[in-house]
Amino acid sequence: MDQFTINLLFVGASFALYIGIAIWARAGSTSEFYAAGRGVHPVTNGMATAADWMSAASFISMAGLIAFTGYDNSSFLMGWTGGYVLLALLLAPYLRKFGKFTVSEFIGDRFYSPTARLVAVVCLIVASTTYVIGQMTGVGVAFGRFLEVSNTTGLLIGACVVFAYAVFGGMKGVTYTQVAQYVVLIMAYTIPAIFISLQLTGNPIPALGLFGDHVASGEPLLAKLDAIVTELGFNEYTTHHADTLNMVLFTLSLMIGTAGLPHVIMRFFTVPRVADARWSAGWALVFIALLYLTAPAVGAMARLNISDMMWPNGGIEGGAVTTQQIEEEKRYDWMATWQKTGLLDWEDKNGDGKIQYYNDKNADMQAMAAEKGWTGNELTKFNRDILVLANPEIANLPSWVIGLVAAGGLAAALSTAAGLLLAISSAVSHDLIKGSLNPNISEKGELLSARIAMAVAIAVATYLGLNPPGFAAQTVALAFGLAAASIFPALMMGIFSTKINNTGAVAGMLAGLGVTLVYIFLHKGWFFVPGTNSFTDADPLLGTIKSTSFGAIGAMINFAVAYIVTGMTKPTPQHIKDLVESVRVPKGAGEAQDH
Amino acid sequence: MADDSSNNAYWSANVRIILISLVIWALVSFGFGILLRPMLSGIAVGGTDLGFWFAQQGSILVFLALIFFYAWRMNKLDAEHGVSEE
């Protein structure tokens, strides 16, 4: 059986499983559609949250970004896990106590203002749509590889699948489907990592192997990696090179954003009790940590394997890989497969029959290249987003592992895209239409508008996904910045301060979202249209602060504006202060109320 | 609310636990993982130093411990102040 058939089998079987579960648990009433009737156990909920959360960005993209940058991209690891601490301590239990279905309902009620609710809906839609763009980038890579078509065709096919999938079931379908997806994606991520860790370090646990010894050379793995990448003229892997201020702000943006994303917060409305909301966040992080503790090992080991592969005879001394080897040797087959997607490419520029991979921007390397007759780096294209999916092929693992990884990558992208589409559609139908435009809409009309909203969101995301503003994880990082600047501060002030009033909250959210959005558009192009940007992240507007890191500053602006405006306007009425007091204690949580 | 004073004691105890937890949260990530990494560079861990380990592994493990500690501590605090759900 060839690899394509095996991939098809694995992907087909996993899809049959998800769809089977979705049919079995098909959503009936609107209440079930949004919050699964609140009968979900904390461990189950944690697992579903983990699947929802770990998207194409975590699964497909993150390890690749770490692999090619090293220590400096640790921000992704700390940021996307540290946010759960904020979520568990500052938001989850109180929002569960409040007992409504959506984040914007809480903001609308706490700030006693339909305008606040509307502004929150807009913030949610902006952040979620940006997030879906990042997912579509990942979907394109995964489908492109698995169907052996170009990235663009993969993206269009993927979009149709995501849409069909999200429309099919509501959250209840999604909750149990997502448990299945979690199992598939975590196996797909860890099994190849275990194989590779055994090959390179003899340690079956990748997180320990990363700090273990490299079997072939007897040196510590990271020391070996540092030596190889510096020989090729790249930055040392384990050293801190990035700007420290930007790294701190970027990590903080990802953390705050995690605690401000609607599709994650919504999960904590679906547990039976306040105490369960606290445990749920912990269980979610347990399941997430299984992947996040493995990811840095995947990145480092893949980087080592790729460097070895391009210089198979022991570094530069032994000479580069020959084009003949790439064409004929089985262990180089992955290069031809990935070339088809247009995301990997090489070119024998100096015509010596070898492919030299090195950092041609490094002055010392340029001198060496001139001496040896090289005319630039010949591994011309290596899209970071292909690393995880190509990894088992690079390490020459059995074909069933490769099939499993294809299924896992699709599970990751699909589950998050579905969760986000659900958040967008509930924001539009429940908060926007039922909450303000047409309160008398029928249940049927509400479900219909939810589905139309999904279709529009996915069309926009697919269009922008064709020319994404960055690699999957980078685009997703922008979505986190937007959520950090708009939603998180409003929720936190709503719980931890009885003083912040309606005008303050609205002004804060608008200022946070507005400033952050403008900063992102200035660097990434207006509405992410390529070429309309005035600055780049290499040379940002404010000092060293990149657009992906601005969310933390946006959040501070949000807090400050809300505080100042509150001071100038009418104080919060007593019944709202009582509401805040009641949200702070778990007693009397009971069932959640629809309006 | 009838038991306002008890609620205030409950709430300030909660806020104190949150603050302590967040100090640890910031120390292991922004501290050991980034800003204080040069200070920890003398402690070798498998081919690199302790700061690198905190940035890529340690901080995540501490985050987990913090969330479970908070859930356990708060559920106990709920009972002590008679504000738990049942």
Interface residues (C-beta under 8 A of the other chain):
Chain A: Y71 S74 L77 M78 T81 G82 Y84 V85 A88 L89 L90 P93 A207 L210 F211 G212 D213 E219 P220 L221 L222 A223 K224 D226 T238 H240 T244 M247 V248 T251 L252 M255 R273 V274 A275 R278 W279 A281 G282 L285 V286 A289 Y292 L293 P296 F496 D578 E581 S582 R584 V585 P586 K587 G588 A589
Chain B: M1 D4 N7 Y10 W11 N14 V15 I18 S21 L22 W25 S29 F30 G33 I34 L35 R37 V45 G46 G47 T48 D49 F52 W53 A55 Q56 Q57 S59 I60 L61 F63 L64 L66 I67 F68 Y70 A71 M74 N75 D78 G82 V83 S84 E85
